[in-house]
Amino acid sequence: MRRRSLLLPVAASLIIAACSTEEASPVATGDAVTLPPVTAADTTTSVPVATTTEPPTEVTTTAAPADVTTAATTTTPPPSGVPVDASIPLLVGGGDGSGWLSLGAWDSTDWSPPFTADGAPIDPTIAAGSTLAITGLQAGDTTGVTGDTTEACFDGSVGPTIDATVGTATPPGFGYSAVALPAIWPLQPRPVVVVEASIPAYEAAGQAVFADDPVDASLGTVEQIVLADLDGDGDEEALVSFEHVDESAIVGAPGDLSAILLIATATGTSTTVVSSFVGPLEDGVTSIIDRFRVLGVADLNGDGRMEVVVHSWYYEGAGAIVFEYDGTSLNDVLSTGCGA
């Protein structure tokens, strides 16, 4: 079996290629769709992710439409718009005790991929005993100390172990659950909130992603909603995971679908961030589904704006993608992964 290239360095998107065949919609920002007014059908609960704030300048965090609970109004500084003038290595890992994989770096003025031009992994070269900030929806905000460098993927990628409890990725219980970096600025300058709610308009937005594909998107459900004001303009964005997967099939089955959407809560405008689906079988060949969840939302280069990190996985591999928000859409700037 050849290696399935789950994620490519920076400029490339997710590759849908494996030992078997599948059909998938492009992994790219889609056309914007304006939704009808949002109504929360069920009682909404929310779990704030740990946040840190600077001395206050009045900025109000707005609530999402129709009673979707968000963090309370808070005072946080507006984004500086100026990233740190330094090389900031980024690592992605989980709770399995193996080496943390390089996700690339912020290199003073731009994002730097974790691979060379010919695809060879780059050693993140973080010294043992370094204290790193760790962030993720599972881990919250914490710190960890690096240990020895060890194998992070069978392709030759190496990275340090980190002495921190961050939890395993959920679902599916493997893959990546947190990002680590030597940050000295607030990773969440504004609240990041995980919301549990039934919102018909968000379901409709998920179904619209697959309107032209040979799957029944009405079977899909919203699996995750994360709210955050990504750029500090006072309006919150919703990151929505929408999915239908036949868990018994393990590798995937016809009709499987998974996507993450970016929804502007003030206007209801929805944009596809990343998506995958499995179409009808051809000649009895097994299909594979790529699945997605938001791993974390954090300011990874110190400019006051928050990036979105997406966890992706399939039955024998996992990866992570960093998206940068431009005020309208999310654009992928870094990616890594390990899989057969």
C-alpha positions as CSV (number, residue, x, y, z in Angstrom):
1,M,0.0,0.0,0.0
2,R,1.4,3.4,-0.9
3,R,1.3,6.3,1.4
4,R,-1.9,8.4,1.2
5,S,-0.8,12.0,1.0
6,L,-3.3,13.5,3.4
7,L,-2.0,17.0,3.5
8,L,0.5,18.8,1.3
9,P,2.8,21.7,2.2
10,V,1.3,25.2,2.2
11,A,0.3,26.0,-1.3
12,A,-1.5,22.7,-1.9
13,S,-4.9,21.6,-0.7
14,L,-6.0,18.2,0.7
15,I,-5.3,15.4,-1.8
16,I,-8.0,12.9,-2.3
17,A,-5.9,9.9,-3.3
18,A,-5.5,6.4,-1.8
19,C,-5.2,2.7,-2.4
20,S,-8.9,2.8,-3.3
21,T,-11.0,5.4,-5.0
22,E,-13.4,8.0,-3.8
23,E,-15.2,11.1,-4.9
24,A,-14.8,14.3,-3.1
25,S,-15.7,17.9,-3.5
26,P,-12.8,20.4,-3.7
27,V,-11.1,21.3,-0.5
28,A,-11.3,25.1,-1.0
29,T,-13.2,28.1,0.0
30,G,-16.6,27.9,-1.6
31,D,-19.1,30.5,-2.8
32,A,-20.8,32.6,-0.2
33,V,-24.4,31.7,0.6
34,T,-26.7,34.0,2.6
35,L,-28.9,32.1,5.0
36,P,-32.4,32.9,6.3
37,P,-32.7,34.2,9.9
38,V,-31.3,31.7,12.4
39,T,-33.6,30.2,15.1
40,A,-32.4,28.0,18.0
41,A,-34.8,25.1,18.2
42,D,-33.3,23.6,21.4
43,T,-31.9,24.9,24.7
44,T,-28.4,26.2,24.0
45,T,-25.5,25.6,26.2
46,S,-22.0,26.8,25.8
47,V,-18.5,26.0,27.1
48,P,-16.0,28.8,27.0
49,V,-12.4,27.9,26.0
50,A,-9.9,29.4,28.4
51,T,-9.0,32.9,27.3
52,T,-6.5,35.6,28.1
53,T,-6.9,39.3,27.7
54,E,-4.8,42.5,27.7
55,P,-5.6,45.8,29.5
56,P,-9.1,46.9,28.2
57,T,-10.2,48.9,25.2
58,E,-13.9,48.7,24.8
59,V,-14.9,46.1,22.2
60,T,-18.2,44.3,22.6
61,T,-18.5,40.6,21.7
62,T,-21.9,40.3,19.9
63,A,-24.2,37.4,20.3
64,A,-25.1,35.1,17.5
65,P,-28.6,35.3,16.0
66,A,-31.7,34.1,17.8
67,D,-30.5,33.2,21.3
68,V,-27.4,31.3,20.5
69,T,-25.4,31.7,23.7
70,T,-22.0,33.2,23.5
71,A,-19.5,34.5,26.0
72,A,-20.6,37.6,27.9
73,T,-19.7,41.1,26.7
74,T,-16.0,41.6,27.5
75,T,-13.3,44.2,27.1
76,T,-10.4,43.3,25.0
77,P,-7.8,45.2,22.9
78,P,-8.3,45.6,19.2
79,P,-5.9,43.6,17.0
80,S,-2.5,45.3,16.5
81,G,-2.4,44.0,12.9
82,V,1.4,43.7,13.4
83,P,2.7,40.1,13.8
84,V,5.8,39.3,15.8
85,D,9.1,39.8,14.0
86,A,10.5,36.4,14.9
87,S,10.5,32.8,13.8
88,I,7.8,31.0,15.7
89,P,7.7,27.2,15.2
90,L,4.3,25.5,15.4
91,L,3.8,21.9,16.5
92,V,0.6,19.8,16.5
93,G,0.1,16.7,18.7
94,G,-2.1,14.8,21.0
95,G,-2.2,12.7,24.1
96,D,-0.5,9.6,22.9
97,G,3.0,10.5,24.2
98,S,4.7,10.5,20.7
99,G,6.7,13.3,19.2
100,W,4.7,16.4,18.2
101,L,4.7,17.0,14.5
102,S,5.9,20.2,12.8
103,L,3.0,22.3,11.5
104,G,5.4,24.8,10.0
105,A,6.2,28.2,11.4
106,W,5.5,31.9,11.3
107,D,8.8,33.4,10.0
108,S,8.7,37.1,10.7
109,T,6.7,38.1,7.6
110,D,5.0,34.9,6.3
111,W,4.0,31.3,7.0
112,S,6.7,28.8,6.4
113,P,5.7,25.2,5.5
114,P,6.9,22.0,7.4
115,F,8.3,20.5,4.3
116,T,11.1,21.4,1.8
117,A,10.3,22.1,-1.8
118,D,10.9,18.4,-2.7
119,G,8.6,17.2,0.2
120,A,11.2,16.3,2.8
121,P,10.1,17.0,6.4
122,I,11.8,19.9,8.2
123,D,13.0,19.3,11.7
124,P,11.4,21.9,14.0
125,T,14.6,22.0,16.1
126,I,13.1,23.0,19.4
127,A,15.5,22.4,22.3
128,A,14.6,20.0,25.1
129,G,13.5,21.9,28.2
130,S,11.7,24.6,26.3
131,T,8.4,25.9,27.7
132,L,5.7,26.1,25.1
133,A,2.2,27.5,25.1
134,I,-0.4,24.9,24.2
135,T,-3.9,25.6,22.8
136,G,-6.9,23.6,21.5
137,L,-10.6,23.1,22.1
138,Q,-9.8,19.9,24.0
139,A,-6.7,21.2,25.8
140,G,-7.8,24.8,26.6
141,D,-4.8,27.0,27.2
142,T,-1.9,25.5,29.1
143,T,1.9,25.1,28.9
144,G,4.2,22.2,28.5
145,V,7.9,21.5,28.6
146,T,9.6,19.8,25.6
147,G,11.5,16.5,26.0
148,D,13.7,14.6,23.7
149,T,13.2,14.6,19.9
150,T,11.6,11.4,18.7
151,E,9.7,10.0,15.7
152,A,6.5,12.0,14.9
153,C,5.6,10.1,11.7
154,F,6.8,7.1,9.8
155,D,7.9,9.3,6.9
156,G,10.9,10.5,8.8
157,S,9.3,13.5,10.5
158,V,10.6,14.1,14.1
159,G,9.5,16.3,16.9
160,P,9.8,16.7,20.6
161,T,7.7,15.1,23.2
162,I,5.8,17.6,25.4
163,D,5.1,17.1,29.1
164,A,1.4,18.3,29.1
165,T,-2.0,16.8,29.3
166,V,-4.0,17.8,26.3
167,G,-6.5,15.0,25.7
168,T,-7.0,12.9,22.6
169,A,-8.7,14.1,19.4
170,T,-12.5,13.6,19.5
171,P,-13.7,12.1,17.4
172,P,-12.2,9.6,16.5
173,G,-9.8,9.2,19.4
174,F,-6.7,9.5,17.4
175,G,-4.9,12.2,15.5
176,Y,-4.2,15.7,16.8
177,S,-5.9,17.7,19.6
178,A,-3.6,20.7,20.3
179,V,-1.1,23.2,18.9
180,A,2.1,24.2,20.7
181,L,4.3,27.2,20.1
182,P,6.6,29.6,22.0
183,A,4.1,32.4,22.3
184,I,4.3,35.2,24.8
185,W,1.1,37.0,23.7
186,P,-2.5,36.0,24.4
187,L,-3.5,33.1,22.2
188,Q,-7.2,34.0,22.6
189,P,-7.4,37.8,22.7
190,R,-11.2,37.4,22.5
191,P,-13.5,34.6,23.8
192,V,-13.7,31.3,21.9
193,V,-16.9,29.4,22.7
194,V,-18.1,25.9,21.9
195,V,-21.9,25.9,21.5
196,E,-24.4,23.1,21.6
197,A,-27.6,24.0,19.7
198,S,-30.0,22.9,17.1
199,I,-30.0,25.6,14.4
200,P,-32.0,24.8,11.3
201,A,-30.3,27.5,9.2
202,Y,-26.9,26.0,10.0
203,E,-28.3,22.5,8.9
204,A,-29.5,24.1,5.7
205,A,-26.1,25.7,5.1
206,G,-24.4,22.3,5.5
207,Q,-26.9,20.7,3.1
208,A,-26.2,23.4,0.5
209,V,-22.5,22.5,0.4
210,F,-23.4,19.2,-1.2
211,A,-26.4,20.3,-3.3
212,D,-24.7,19.3,-6.6
213,D,-23.1,16.1,-5.4
214,P,-24.4,12.5,-5.5
215,V,-25.2,12.3,-1.8
216,D,-28.2,12.8,0.4
217,A,-27.1,15.8,2.4
218,S,-30.4,15.8,4.3
219,L,-28.9,13.0,6.4
220,G,-26.2,15.3,7.6
221,T,-26.2,16.9,11.0
222,V,-24.3,19.8,12.7
223,E,-21.7,18.1,14.9
224,Q,-19.8,21.2,16.2
225,I,-20.3,25.0,16.5
226,V,-17.5,27.2,17.6
227,L,-18.0,31.0,18.0
228,A,-15.3,33.6,17.9
229,D,-14.7,37.1,16.7
230,L,-11.7,36.2,14.6
231,D,-10.5,39.6,13.5
232,G,-11.7,41.8,16.4
233,D,-14.2,43.8,14.5
234,G,-17.0,43.2,17.0
235,D,-18.9,40.6,14.9
236,E,-18.6,36.9,15.6
237,E,-18.0,34.2,13.2
238,A,-19.4,30.6,13.6
239,L,-17.3,27.6,12.5
240,V,-19.7,24.8,11.9
241,S,-18.9,21.1,11.3
242,F,-21.6,19.3,9.3
243,E,-21.4,15.5,8.7
244,H,-23.0,12.2,7.9
245,V,-20.8,9.1,8.1
246,D,-21.7,5.4,8.3
247,E,-19.5,4.5,11.2
248,S,-19.8,0.8,10.6
249,A,-18.1,1.1,7.2
250,I,-14.8,2.2,8.9
251,V,-13.1,3.4,5.7
252,G,-16.2,5.1,4.3
253,A,-19.4,4.3,2.5
254,P,-21.4,5.8,-0.4
255,G,-23.3,8.9,0.9
256,D,-20.7,9.8,3.5
257,L,-20.0,13.5,3.7
258,S,-18.1,16.0,5.9
259,A,-17.5,19.7,5.8
260,I,-16.7,22.8,7.8
261,L,-18.4,26.1,7.1
262,L,-17.7,29.7,8.1
263,I,-20.9,31.6,8.9
264,A,-21.0,35.3,9.7
265,T,-23.4,35.4,12.6
266,A,-24.4,39.1,11.9
267,T,-25.5,38.5,8.3
268,G,-25.9,34.7,8.0
269,T,-23.5,34.5,5.1
270,S,-22.1,31.0,4.8
271,T,-18.8,29.9,3.1
272,T,-17.4,26.4,2.7
273,V,-14.0,26.0,4.3
274,V,-13.3,22.4,3.5
275,S,-15.4,19.4,2.4
276,S,-15.3,15.8,1.3
277,F,-17.9,13.2,0.2
278,V,-18.1,9.6,-1.1
279,G,-20.1,9.0,-4.2
280,P,-21.5,5.7,-5.5
281,L,-19.2,2.7,-5.6
282,E,-17.6,1.9,-9.0
283,D,-16.8,-1.8,-9.7
284,G,-17.2,-2.6,-6.0
285,V,-14.1,-0.5,-5.0
286,T,-14.0,0.5,-1.4
287,S,-14.4,4.3,-0.8
288,I,-12.7,6.5,1.8
289,I,-14.1,9.6,3.6
290,D,-12.1,12.5,5.0
291,R,-13.6,14.0,8.1
292,F,-13.1,17.4,9.7
293,R,-13.5,19.1,13.1
294,V,-12.2,22.5,14.4
295,L,-9.1,21.7,16.6
296,G,-8.5,25.2,17.9
297,V,-8.9,28.9,17.3
298,A,-5.9,31.0,18.3
299,D,-3.6,33.9,17.4
300,L,-0.6,32.0,16.1
301,N,1.6,34.9,15.0
302,G,0.9,37.6,17.5
303,D,-1.0,40.1,15.3
304,G,-4.2,40.0,17.4
305,R,-6.2,38.1,14.8
306,M,-7.0,34.5,15.4
307,E,-6.3,31.6,13.0
308,V,-8.4,28.5,12.7
309,V,-6.8,25.0,13.0
310,V,-8.8,22.1,11.5
311,H,-8.2,18.5,12.4
312,S,-8.7,16.2,9.5
313,W,-8.6,12.4,9.5
314,Y,-9.5,9.2,7.6
315,Y,-9.3,5.6,8.7
316,E,-5.5,5.3,8.7
317,G,-4.2,8.8,9.0
318,A,-4.7,12.3,10.3
319,G,-3.6,15.9,9.7
320,A,-4.0,19.5,10.6
321,I,-4.6,22.6,8.5
322,V,-4.1,26.2,9.6
323,F,-6.5,28.8,8.0
324,E,-6.0,32.6,8.1
325,Y,-9.1,34.9,8.2
326,D,-9.1,37.8,5.7
327,G,-12.3,39.4,7.0
328,T,-14.5,37.4,4.7
329,S,-13.1,33.9,4.2
330,L,-10.6,31.4,5.6
331,N,-7.5,30.7,3.5
332,D,-5.2,27.7,4.2
333,V,-1.7,28.7,4.9
334,L,-0.1,25.7,6.6
335,S,-0.8,22.0,6.7
336,T,0.7,18.7,7.8
337,G,-0.3,15.1,8.4
338,C,0.7,11.5,8.7
339,G,-1.0,8.6,7.1
340,A,-0.6,5.6,4.9
